[in-house]
């Protein structure tokens, strides 16, 4: 009989049960490498069709049916039944005399576990009948669905309602679990060392292999050779990887014999992969150490996304700290629940975070912190970071007023502002102070949040953090599906970095108190992941200081990069005071501001040729003789160079223009994009892409488009403006 397709929000859920109906989960890849079998493991990024088959073992009457949920992964950002040529197209077939209604969830399905519901509208579903649901159905020209590109454990659950009561009882075979593993393709070599050491001080060197999605390539077997290493001691000529190493080797007791800036070069034997380590500064008796980590990433505790709702091998707090140490080579980290249930309903979640906090506390080597996100409505999200052990976390759904009443006056708590689900709106909801602001995350770069803070008179420390959900803590930036910020512009949420950004803290030592004191001094800077050595000072006052001057401001900028430095901008308040394009890896710049303002916040933004950014925390300068009004001739902080789009052809990106336009015509409203123009090819930390510039209508705002063409299903990343540092809050 007939099947009626409906699109509506689904709020129902599966309850406990042991119904004996059978169901199978099958995945068939486009390249047929994975055929029509129940998968136990799937490689990240694989494209194909999911087929879920349901077999009733007893009758299902009028109003009854099945409910399908996904947990720990995504079938696709927007499972849909209206665009056969598009991605994630969903269909249903049946061998039954019953009439069915098939409901596809349209209530932001990336944030709600229900995927679809089958309802009997006439007749009866009987034993011997069969229902087949296809997600990513390609039979009408669709491109399929992509396996969510973060290694994790997927759960597919099915419940049955036999009598139309609205209660869906779990099947005996539910849930089916699928381990999503890294793609067995080595695509990036990374070598991580501490940023500051003393000569002859022993340290651990981390050598890592990542796949194209920036997951650790756990299947890698091969050899990494080192070269140009006369100043390194205790370092072998080469290091072999076996399958037991799971993509990471930690080499102990390495040291540097002479003072100075050092980088270690390495390459993968028989593969075109090479890398330099981060710059390592060897100095006698250093006054401070550069520590790396983050204060905003997530572990078990998720009532909204259905991604981190159980303590799996990937998101358990113990696993998160282990990732921070091995993958990120972090000195500190604060993984915590993203949207935990009310504490009284699940105290074991916070207990797991506290257990991991105590287990991994190792002063001098690694400092864990406790944290838990709060989605203040209104007021904007805050990540609540605790100095020490805390007996309980706060309800994640409170107002900003309630949050400030609990923690606003506590010096042992930091309320970190960030751009996630709800960025702060300080004009509407002013706060007494903002101690820590996240300028870059797994969602992208957001320099505008710093500009907002300065406009409202705040003097925060600046950090980066991943806001990681499923990626491993400490992974590099990726062209990561579903993390972009254009969900109100595009039908399908575009890519974002997913991981990468980190906090850099100049601290006297790697201890809890020293790190906390450094934040209070604002001795921080942020990067999108590169372990850049960045020093910014004014008259010997470091970044984060508040000083007074008589008549001039002398700025010194010292950078030791991880790649060639493409551009450096010196900002004063909301104006660009000076710019350089050094295309060097080590630079020392000076600038004299001979006409300072009475009050000026000076900070540095830099970009490497590989797409990595860094921002310094401002230095706040008061000059009694300074000007009241800024020079109108200075360019705005978010100005970008004018480009004559009619005069950039020919270039290599033209080869991908048809594919991009076809994608926009299939998945989006192409009329929203004006003057789409190929600019050139990029090879950045996120991967190879073709760069296009365009105008977004009807607002007529400049946007850039990166087309990541190497994936089985090409990915797209949009950014406001023709530079990618976060110039615009959004529409």
N, C-alpha and C positions, 0 to 999 in steps of 0.2 A: 504494500500500500504506500501512500504518499509520505514524503518526509518534508516538513515545513522547517525552514531555517529562520532563526530569530537571533537578533543581537540585542543583548540587554545585560545590565550588571548582574552578577551572581554573588550573593552573600551567604549562601548555604555552605555547609561543611560536612565532612564525613565523621561519624561517630564510631565508637568501638563496635566490633562485630566479628562474626566468623561465617559469613555467607559463603556458600560453596560454588557460586558462579565462577567459571573459568575466565581468565583473561591473559592475553599475551601482548608483549611489547616487542615490536620489531622495528629495525632501522635498516633501510637500504640506501647506500650512498650513491651519489650521482655517478661516480667512477666504477661502481659495482665491486669495489674492493671489499665492501661490507655488504653482504646480501641478506636476503629475507630470513634472518634468524634472530632469536632472542639474544640481544647483546649483553655481555657481562661487563665489557669495557668498550669505550668509544674514544677516539682521539679528539682533542679539542679542535674546533674549527672545521670539522668534517661537515659536508653538505649532503643532504638527502631528504628522505621522507620517513617520518614516524608513522607506524601503523599499529593501532591499538585495537585488538579484537576482543569482543565480549560474547560470552556464551552463557545464557541463562540456564540454571539447573532446576529452577522451579518457576512458576508463573509470576509475571509482573503485570499488575492490573492497571486500570485507568488512573492517570495522574502519577503513576510510579515511573521508575526509570533508573538511570545511572548518573553519577556525578564523578567527573574526572578532575584530579588535582595534581599539580606538580610542586615539588619541594626541593630545595637545594640546587636548583638550576632553572633555566628558562628554555621552553620550547622555541620561543621567539618573542621579540618585544611586543608585537601586536598580532596575535593569531586572529585571522580574519577570514570571512566567507564571501566577500564581495568583489575581490580582484583576483581572478584566476591566473593572471599573468604575474602577479606580485609574489613576494616572499611570504612564507608562513600561511599559505592558503589552506583552509580547512574544509574537508568534505566528509560526508558520512554515507555509508551504504548499509543495506540490511537484507537479510534473507528471512523475512517474516511477513505474516499477513497483517500485523499490527501497523497502525498509522502512528508516526512519530513526529515530535517536534525536537529539533536540534538547536540548542541555545549556545551561542558562542559568547563567552564573557567579554564585555567591552569596557568594564570598569577598571581601566588602567591595569591590564593583566600582568604587567611586570611587577605590580605591587600586590596582587591578589592571587593566592594559590589556585582557586577554581579556574579551570580552563574551559570546560564545556559541560553541558547537562543534556541528557536524553530523556524525553518525557513521552509516555504512551498517551496519545490523544484519542485512540479508538482501537478496540480489540484488545488482545492480550499477547505479550511476549511469552513464548513457551519454550520449554526445553527442546533443543535441536535448532532453535533460531540462532542467528549470528548477526552481530553489529560490528562494522569496521569503521573506525575513525582514522582519517588520514590528516596529518599535520605536515604542511609543506608538500601538498599534493602537486606533482609536476605534470600530470597527464593533460592539463589544459594550457600548458606553456609556462607554468610557474617555475621559479628558480629553486624551490624547495625551502628547507629550513636548515639553519646552521647550528651545530652543536655548540652550546654556550662555551666561550673560549677561556674558561678558567678551570683548572683541574679540581674536581670536587666529587662529591657523591650525590647522584641524582636519585630522587624517590618519585615514583609515579604511583599514585594511589587511586583506587576506584571503590565507590560505595554504591549500594543498591537500595532503592526504596520500592518495596513490593506493592504497597497499597495506596500510594498517593498521600501519605501522612506528612511528607516533607523531611522524614528522618532517613538519612542515608547511612546504612550500616556497612562497615568495611568488609570486603571480601577476604576469604581465608588467605588467598595468594597476594593480598595487598599489604604493604606496598612492594612493588618491584624496584630493586636497586641497581643502578648502573654506575660504575666507576668511570668518570671522565678523566682521561690521562693526557699527558702532554703529547703534542704531535711529535713523532720520532724524527724530527728534522732539526739538526743544530743550526741556529741562525744568528746567535750572538754570543761572543766570548766576553766575560767580564772578570777583571782582576781587581780585588779590593784589599786595601791595606789601611792602617790607621793614618790619619792626616798629619799628625805631629808625633815624632818620636825623638828620643835621644840617640846619639850614635852608640851602636853596639847594644841597644835595648832590644830584647827579644820580643817578637810579636807574631801573630798568626796572619797568614796570607790566604785569602779565599779566592779560589779559582772556580768559575761557574760557567755553565753552558745553558743557554735559553733557547726555546723554540720560537717560531715566528710570532706567537701570541704573548711572548715574554713570560711563559711558564718555564720553570726549571725543566730542562729536557732530560727527564729521568732515564730515558732509554739510551743515552749517549754512551758509546764505547769508542775510545780513541786516545790520542796523545796530544798534549799541549807542550810546546817547546818554548823556552825563554831565551831571550837574546838581550844584548846591550845591558849587562848586569855586573860590571866590574866592582861596583860599590855595595853589592848585596852579599851577605854571608849566610851560610846555612840553606841556600836555595839550590835545589837540584837543577840539572840541565833541562829536565823534562818531567812531566807527571802524567801517568797513565790513568785513564778512567775505565772502570768496569761497570757492569750493570748494577753491582752492589753499591756503587758510589752515588747513584741516583742524581747525577749531574753536578755534584759539588765535591770539590776536594779542599780540605783545610790543611795548609802546610804550616807546621808549628816551628817555632824557634828560628825564624828568619830575622835578620838584622841588617842595618845599614851602617857602613863603617866610617863614612865621612859626612860632615855637615853639608847642608845645602838642600836644594829641591831635587827630588829623584822621582823617576817614573820607570816602571818595569814593563818592557815590551814582551808580548807573547803571541803565539799563533797556533792554530790547530793544524796538526800534520795532515796533509792530503785534502784539506778543505780550505776554501778561501775565507777563512775567519781569522782576524787579527785584532789585537787590542793593546792599549797601554793601560796601566794601572792609574788610579787617581794620583795626583801629585802628593808626594810624601816629603814633609819638611823635617829634616834632621837637624836638631838644634840642642846645644848644651843647656841643661837646666831650664826648660821652657817655662815661661811665666804662666802660660795657660795651654790647655789642650783643646783641640777642635773635636767636639763630640757630635755624633750623628744619631738621629732617631726620629721618633714622631709621637705626637700626643693625641692623634685621632686616627684610629683604625679599629676594626671590629672583630669580635669573636662571638661565641654563643650568646644568643639573646636577640630574637627577631620576631616580632608579632605583626609586622606589616609587609615585608617583602617575601617571606617564605623562603629565604635563602640560607639563613643562619639560625634555624629554629631548633637544631639539635647539635649536641657536642660531637660532631663528626671528626674524622682524622684531620680535616683541614681547618676547622674553625674552633675546636676546643681551645680554651685559654692556654693550656700547656703547649699545644701545637703552635699557637700564634707566637708565643715567646721564643720557641725553638726556631721558627721561621725568622723572627727578628734577629736572632743571633747568627744563624747560619746563612740565610739568604741575604738579609739586609746588612749583615755585619754591623748591627746597631750597637751603640753604647747604652741606649735607653729606649723604652717603648711603653706605650699605654694602651694595649688592646682592651676593648670593653664592649659590652652589649650595645647594639645600635638602637633597638626599640624593645627593651625588655618588658615583660609583663609586670604588673604590680608586684612589688617585692613579696608580699604575703602569699601570692599565688605560686611563686617559683623561687623560693630563697636559695635553692640549690644552684641556680645560675650564678648568683653573686658569690656564693661559697666557692664555686669552681674558679672564679677570677681571683679570689683571695688566696686560694691554695696555690695557684700558679704564681701569684705575686710573691708569696713567701718562698716558694721553691727556687725561683730564678734570681732572687736578690743576692747579688754578688758584688759588693762595693769594690771599686777599682777595676772592674771588668764589665759589668752589666747591671743597670739599675732599672727595674720594672716599676711602673706606676699603675694605680687603679684608675679607671675612667668609665664613664657611662654617659651616653648621649641623652639629651633632653630636647624634645621637640616643642618648644614653647610657642603656644598659639594664643594671642599674638605675641610678637617679640623676636621670633627667629630662633633657629636651632643653636644650641650650645653644647659643646662637649665638656662635661664636668670632670676635671682631673684633680685627684686627691694627692696630697703630699705623701701621706703614709697610709697604713692600713685603715680601712673604714668599715664599720660593722654592717652598713646597708647602703644601697644605692637609692636614688630618688625616682619617683614615678616619672616615666618618660613623657607624659602628657600633662603639663602644668602651664600656667601662664608665666610670663617673664617676671611679673610682680612676685608670684609665689616662689619662683626659682631664686630671685635676689633675696627674698626674705630668709631662705634657707642657707644660702651660701655667699651672698654678696659681701658680707663683712668678714668673712673668714680668710685670713691670709694663707691658710694651708689648703685652699681650694682655688683653682683657676677655672673660670668659665671662658672657654676658648670659642671665639666667633669664627664661623666658617660659611662657605657657600655650598650647602648640600641641598636638602629638601627645602629649607626655609632660611635664606640669608637674613641677617639683621637689618632692620629698618630703623635706624637711629633717629631719623626725623620724626617718625611717629612714636617710637618707643625709646627715648633716650635713657641711657644708663649712667650710673655715677662714674664708672671707669671701664675700660676695656684693656685688660693686661696682655692678651695674646690674640693675635689675628692671623688666620690661615690665608695666605695669599695665593697658594697653589694647592691643588688636591687632585684626586683621581677624576674629578669632573673637568679639570682644566686649570688655566691661569686666570686670576681675578685681581689684577692690580687695582681695579676700581674700588675694591673693598678697603684697601689702604687709603685711597683718596677720600672715600667716604669718612673713614675714621679721622683723618686729618681735618677735614672740613668741619667735623663736629667737636674738634678740640681734644680728641683722645691722643694719647702717646703710647701706643702699644708696642710690644715686641712682635716681630714678624717671623712666622715660621711657614714651612710647608708640611703637609701630612697627606697620606694617601686617601683617607676615608675608605680604606679597602674593605670590600665585602667578601668576595670569593678569591681574588688573586692572593698569592702568597705575600706576606708582609715583607717589604723590602725589594720587591721585583722592580725592574726598570719600567719606564712608561711603555704603553702598548697602544695599538689601534684597537681599543677594547670596546666590544659591542655594548650598547645601551647606556654608556656612562656620559654621553655628551649632554649639553645644556640646551639643546634646541627642541625639547619635547613639545613646546607650544608652537613651534614653527613647522616642524616636519611631522609627517604622518608616522614615520618610524624613527625612534630616537637614534641619533647618529652616534658615532664613536666618541669616546673620551679616553684620556690616558689610562684610567682604571687603577693604576699604581704609579709609583715613581717618586712624587715629591717628598722631600725630607726637611727636617729641622736641623739647622747647624747651630751649635751652642759653644761659645768660647768659655770654657770652665776651668777653674784651677785644678780640679781633679774629677774623676768619674765616681762621684758619690751623690747620694740623694740631696743632701743639703747644698752642696756646691752647685748642682744643676739648678735647683730652685732659686738659689741666690743669683745665678747668672741670668735667669729669666727676669728676676726683679730688677737687675741692672740693664735689662734689654740687650744683653750681649749675644744676639742671635742674628742669623740671616736665613733665607730660604732658598732652596733650589728645586728644580723639577726632578731631581734625582742625581745629578752629577755631583761628585764629591769635590767641588771647586774650593780652592783656598781663596777667600775674599777678605781683604782688610780695607776698611774705609775709615778715615779719620779726618778731623778738622783741628788744626793746632794741637795735635797729639791726643785729642779727645776721641775715643773710639765710637763706632756706631752704637746707638742707644743712649748716648750721653745727652745731657741738656746743659748748654754752656752760654756764656755771654762773651761778646767780642766788642772791640772798640770801633773799628771802621771797615776792616776787610775780613773775608772768610777764605782761608786757604785749605782746599780739599786735596787729600792724597788718596789715591786708589791703587791698591796693589792686588793683582789677580794672578793666580796660577791655575790655569784651566785644565780640563780633562780633554779638550779638543781646541782647535783654533777659535779664538774669540772674534766673533763677527762684528759685534757692535757693543758699545758701552754708552749709556745715557746717564747723565747727572741731572737729577730732578731737584727743584726747589719748590716746595708746595705743589701746585698743580701746573708748573711750567718746566720745560726742558731747558736747563741752563747751558749744557754743552753736550756734544756727542762726538764719539770717536769710532772709527772703523779700523782697528789695528790689524786684524787677521794674523795674530800671533798667539802663542799659547801662554806666554808669561809677559805681563805688562805692568808698567808703573806709570801712572798718569797723575798730573797735577793740574789744578785749576784755581785761579784766584777770582773770587767774586768781589769786585771792587765797589759794587753798589748793592749791598745786601738790604734786605727788608728788615723792619723792626722785629718781625718774628718769621723765621723760616725753618722749614723741615727739609733737610737735605738727605737724599738717598740715591742709591745707584741701582740701575737695572742693566743687566748684561745678557747677551745671547751668544751662544756658541754656534758654530756652523752645523752641528748635529741636532739643532733644535732645542737644546737644553738652555734653561734660563736660571738666573739668580737675581735676588733682590736683597739689598741690605736693609736692616732696620734704620730708620732715619736718625739723624743727629739734629736735635732741636736747638736752634741758635737764636739768641736775643741780642739785638744791636740797638742801643739807645739812639744812635745817630742814623739808624737805617731809614729807608723809605717806607711810606705807608702803603703805596700803590705799586704793583708790579709793572714791569716794562711790558706794554702791550705787544711789542714786536717779538717777544719770546714765544716759541711754539708751545701749544698746550701739551700736557703730559701724554695725551693719547693721540696726538696728531700723527698721521702717516704720510709718507711721501706720495705726491701725486704721480700717477703712472698713466701714460697715454696708452690706453688699451688698444688703440687702433694701430699701434706701431711696435707690437711685440712679436708678431709672427715673422718668419717661421720659428718653431721651437719643438722640442721632442715631446712635449705634453700633448700636442695636437693628435698624436696617435691614439690617445685615450678619450678624445673629446666625444666621439660618437657613443662610446660606452657610458660615459657620464650622462649625456643627454637622454639616452634610452632609459637609464635608471630613473632619472627625474620624471620622465614621461610616464613610466610605469608605476612608480611608487609615490610620487609627489604631484604638486601642482606646478608644472614648469613655468607657468606665467608669472610665478612669484620671483623668478630669477631673470634679471635683465643683464644683457651684455656679458654672458659667460665667456671668459677669455682664457685660453691656455697660456701659462706663463713659463713653465719649465718643470724639470724633474727634481725631486728631492730625495736624499738618502739620509734619513734622520734616525734617531734612536728608536722611534716608533715603527720604522720600516721604510720601504721605498714607496713613493707616491708621486702622482702627477698633480701639480699645483695649478688651480684656476682661481681667477678673481672675478667677482660679479657684483651686482647690486641687488639687494633684496627688496622687493616691492610688497605692499604699497608704501612702506616707510622710506624707501630709497636709501638704505643703509649699505655701506660697503661691507662685503663679506669675502672671506677666502674659503676655498674648498680644496681639501686634500682627498684625492681619489687613490685609495690603497688597492692597487690592481693585482697584487700578487696572491691574495687570498682566494680560496676556492669560490667564495662569494665576496666579491670586492666590497670594501668598506669605505665609508664616506665620513669626513670630519669637517664641520663648519666652524668658523670662528668669526667673531665680530671684527670688522676692520681688515685691512690688508697686512697687518702684523698680528702676532698671535700671543700677546701678553695680557689680554683681558682688558680691553679698552672700553667696554660697554657693559652696563649692568644687564641689559636685555630688554626686550620689548614688553 
